[in-house]
């Protein structure tokens, strides 16, 4: 089971809220959230309620002023999702076009550049995650905005505000 404590102000100051499961809207617990401590587990945090907006992956540790490090400007954490532990094989099929069309590659390890590994200059446009939990990035070498993908089919990345991804890595505890 995971555990994270969110604080209203930077450097773990102000009111706090302890969380051990998904929270779609922290506004009923905190008026804002600018720092956190992760005691157990891995989490995705979002700058909008209902797991929307910019997201960032956090694991055990302290985040006294994440806004500066993550470049979130005036935004703050508004919702969070616990990432369950996974012990099986990591597998994902990625496609160069939406709706599982075009070339397909099956991956089971991190990929720092889809362009370099598969020669897909446009990146990945749809995927089917069959095992594990993954982070996908809009730029090569795990840079830029990131998105969390759990097992399931993702026919189009337009819902994520992006049309392609250029790198991906497994979430391992």
C-alpha positions as CSV (number, residue, x, y, z in Angstrom):
1,X,0.0,0.0,0.0
2,X,1.2,3.5,-0.8
3,X,1.4,6.6,1.4
4,X,2.0,10.2,0.5
5,X,1.6,13.3,2.6
6,X,0.7,16.6,0.7
7,X,1.4,20.0,2.2
8,X,-0.2,23.3,1.3
9,X,3.0,25.2,1.2
10,X,6.6,24.7,0.1
11,X,9.1,22.9,2.4
12,X,6.3,20.8,4.1
13,X,4.7,23.8,5.7
14,X,1.0,24.5,6.3
15,X,-1.9,22.1,6.6
16,X,-1.3,18.5,5.4
17,X,-3.3,15.7,4.0
18,X,-2.2,12.0,4.1
19,X,-3.3,9.9,1.2
20,X,-3.1,6.1,0.7
21,X,-5.2,5.8,-2.4
22,X,-6.3,7.7,-5.5
23,X,-7.7,11.2,-4.8
24,X,-9.5,12.9,-7.7
25,X,-9.9,16.3,-6.1
26,X,-7.8,17.5,-3.1
27,X,-9.7,20.8,-2.8
28,X,-11.9,19.4,0.0
29,X,-8.7,18.6,2.0
30,X,-6.3,21.4,1.1
31,X,-6.8,24.8,-0.6
32,X,-3.5,24.3,-2.4
33,X,-0.6,21.8,-2.5
34,X,3.0,22.8,-3.1
35,X,5.1,20.1,-1.5
36,X,4.9,16.4,-0.6
37,X,6.6,13.4,1.0
38,X,6.2,9.9,-0.4
39,X,6.6,7.3,2.3
40,X,5.6,4.2,0.2
41,X,4.7,3.4,-3.3
42,X,4.8,5.2,-6.6
43,X,2.3,7.9,-7.6
44,X,1.3,10.2,-10.5
45,X,0.3,13.7,-9.4
46,X,-1.7,16.1,-11.6
47,X,-2.1,19.8,-11.6
48,X,-5.9,19.6,-12.3
49,X,-8.7,17.6,-10.6
50,X,-9.8,14.3,-11.9
51,X,-6.4,13.2,-13.0
52,X,-6.1,15.8,-15.7
53,X,-3.6,18.3,-16.8
54,X,0.2,18.1,-16.4
55,X,1.3,15.0,-14.6
56,X,4.5,14.0,-12.9
57,X,5.8,10.7,-11.5
58,X,6.9,10.6,-7.9
59,X,8.4,7.8,-5.8
60,X,9.7,7.4,-2.2
61,X,11.3,10.7,-1.2
62,X,10.7,14.3,-0.4
63,X,9.6,17.0,-2.8
64,X,9.9,20.4,-0.9
65,X,9.4,22.6,-3.9
66,X,8.4,20.5,-6.9
67,X,7.0,23.5,-8.9
68,X,10.4,24.9,-9.6
69,X,11.9,21.5,-10.5
70,X,9.0,20.5,-12.7
71,X,8.4,23.9,-14.3
72,X,4.7,24.0,-13.3
73,X,4.7,27.8,-12.8
74,X,1.8,28.8,-10.5
75,X,0.1,25.4,-10.7
76,X,-0.1,23.0,-7.8
77,X,-1.1,19.4,-7.2
78,X,-4.8,18.9,-7.4
79,X,-5.2,15.1,-7.8
80,X,-3.1,12.0,-7.4
81,X,-3.2,8.3,-8.5
82,X,-1.4,5.5,-6.8
83,X,0.5,3.2,-9.2
84,X,0.0,-0.4,-8.1
85,X,3.0,-2.7,-7.7
86,X,3.6,-5.0,-10.6
87,X,5.8,-8.1,-10.7
88,X,5.0,-9.7,-14.1
89,X,6.4,-9.2,-17.6
90,X,6.4,-5.7,-19.0
91,X,4.9,-5.7,-22.5
92,X,3.5,-3.1,-24.9
93,X,2.7,-3.0,-28.6
94,X,3.3,0.4,-30.1
95,X,2.0,1.5,-33.5
96,X,3.3,4.2,-35.8
97,X,-0.3,5.4,-36.5
98,X,-3.6,5.8,-34.7
99,X,-6.1,2.9,-34.3
100,X,-3.3,0.3,-34.2
101,X,-2.4,0.9,-37.8
102,X,1.0,1.1,-39.5
103,X,4.1,-0.6,-38.3
104,X,3.9,-2.4,-35.0
105,X,6.7,-3.2,-32.5
106,X,6.4,-5.1,-29.3
107,X,8.6,-3.8,-26.5
108,X,9.4,-5.1,-23.1
109,X,12.1,-2.7,-22.0
110,X,12.7,1.1,-21.8
111,X,13.1,2.9,-25.1
112,X,15.0,6.2,-25.0
113,X,14.3,7.1,-28.6
114,X,11.7,5.5,-30.9
115,X,13.3,7.3,-33.8
116,X,16.7,5.8,-33.2
117,X,15.5,2.3,-32.4
118,X,12.7,1.9,-34.9
119,X,13.3,4.7,-37.4
120,X,9.9,6.2,-36.8
121,X,10.4,9.9,-37.2
122,X,6.8,10.6,-36.2
123,X,6.9,8.6,-33.0
124,X,4.2,6.3,-31.6
125,X,0.5,7.2,-32.2
126,X,-1.3,4.3,-30.5
127,X,-0.5,1.4,-28.2
128,X,-1.8,-1.6,-26.4
129,X,-0.3,-2.1,-22.9
130,X,-0.5,-5.8,-22.1
131,X,1.7,-5.9,-19.0
132,X,3.1,-3.4,-16.5
133,X,2.8,0.3,-16.0
134,X,4.6,2.7,-18.3
135,X,5.6,6.4,-18.6
136,X,5.6,7.8,-22.1
137,X,7.3,11.1,-23.0
138,X,6.8,13.6,-25.8
139,X,10.5,13.9,-26.5
140,X,13.4,11.4,-26.9
141,X,15.6,10.5,-23.9
142,X,12.7,10.8,-21.4
143,X,12.3,14.5,-21.7
144,X,9.3,16.8,-22.0
145,X,5.8,16.1,-20.6
146,X,5.0,12.6,-19.5
147,X,1.9,10.5,-19.4
148,X,1.1,7.4,-17.3
149,X,-0.2,4.3,-19.1
150,X,-1.6,1.2,-17.3
151,X,-2.7,-2.0,-19.0
152,X,-5.3,-1.3,-21.7
153,X,-5.8,-0.2,-25.3
154,X,-5.0,3.4,-26.4
155,X,-6.3,3.9,-29.9
156,X,-5.3,7.6,-30.1
157,X,-3.2,9.9,-28.0
158,X,-5.3,13.0,-28.9
159,X,-7.1,12.7,-25.6
160,X,-3.8,13.2,-23.9
161,X,-3.2,16.5,-25.6
162,X,-0.5,15.0,-27.8
163,X,-0.5,13.0,-31.0
164,X,2.7,11.0,-30.6
165,X,5.3,9.9,-28.1
166,X,9.1,9.6,-28.6
167,X,10.3,7.6,-25.6
168,X,9.0,5.3,-22.9
169,X,10.1,3.6,-19.7
170,X,8.7,1.0,-17.3
171,X,7.6,2.0,-13.9
172,X,9.5,-0.2,-11.5
173,X,9.2,0.1,-7.7
